[in-house]
């Protein structure tokens, strides 16, 4: 199944939004939808971060999936 993810980020002094649709394993999503979405979002954010040459001020402001499910705290736990 696919989920829609929106990430609100900050890098190089600028705030920006990235959004996209991502495949996630059906069984995992049914068991733990927020955590499954957070892992997909985290992996994507790492790709975005690499594209921005790991800006020193890079930060995650907010992460939402399927329009209204805020998973910002879970995504930040992924990197802890």
PECOR-V72329 format. One record per helix or strand. SS is the DSSP state (hx for helix, st for strand). FROM is the first residue (numbers start at 1). LEN is the number of residues. If there is no record, write none. Layout:
# PECOR-V72329
ss=<SS:SS>
from=<FROM:FROM>
len=<LEN:LEN>
This chain:
# PECOR-V72329
ss=<st:st:hx:hx:st:st:hx>
from=<2:14:26:33:59:69:72>
len=<10:10:6:19:7:2:7>
